[in-house]
Amino acid sequence: MNDILRHLNEVNDIPIHSVFDKEFQTYGKVIDFIDVSDMADVMKNTQIPEEGNVYVPSYELLEECHSFQMIRKHIYGDMPIQAGYCNGKNTTVNGFEYHKGSEINIAVDGFMLNLGHVWDMDDFHYEISKAEVFYVPEGTVIEMYQTTLHLSPCRIKDEGFRCPVILPFGTNMDFEEEIRSHENAEDQILLKHNKWVAAHPERIQLTSQGAKPWAIGVNRELKY
């Protein structure tokens, strides 16, 4: 256990695993064969907000990177994808989302993730206490499977985090017309294109957009 992971376990009252631990295997895997230093260089010129998070679904400078093309070919089988980013100073769970298709996160700065499994949802409600927390070291690239519940990273330093986010093309974009149906139960939590969300009731940024407040329990705060 490295010093950062040891410290995170000392200051939190729940176990903090590493994405290199076996506990991560049902949530995703570490990608170690693609050099993403060009994306990291792009991210150095993006800003971390003074508070909260900023999310950009698609950022042209990231999508021009050679490593983006490698990820498209070798992770997504050459299907259309997008690269955006999430930067911020978040420390709380706030809820969970999932997509149909894997999500790639690149830890330009190290961070923690609260992760769950879609099969542990009960009528699309999810108990936060079931989620596990994983430390993603700086420079690590991870793939999260489509069955993995997740949301924003949580910071491990005062300055916050910067994280390129790669997803199937169109994910997290607003609907141009209403597509949800009362006949499909899963549509209850469909918030945007390819984005199903169970928010914590305290996360007004999501519930005000129409997200169901179906992440149940204490809105866990992670210390660093």
Protein Blocks (a to p, Z undefined) as FASTA:
>chain_A
ZZklmmmmmmpcbdcddfkbmklmmnmccdfkbccklmmmmmmmpccdfbhcdddfbafk
lmmpmklmmmmmmmnnopacdddddddjbfbfoiacddedddddddfbgcddddddfklp
gghiacfklpccddddehiacdddfkbccdddddfbfnbpaddddddehihpacfbdfbd
fklmklmmmmbghiacdddfklmmlmmnopacfbgcjdddddZZ
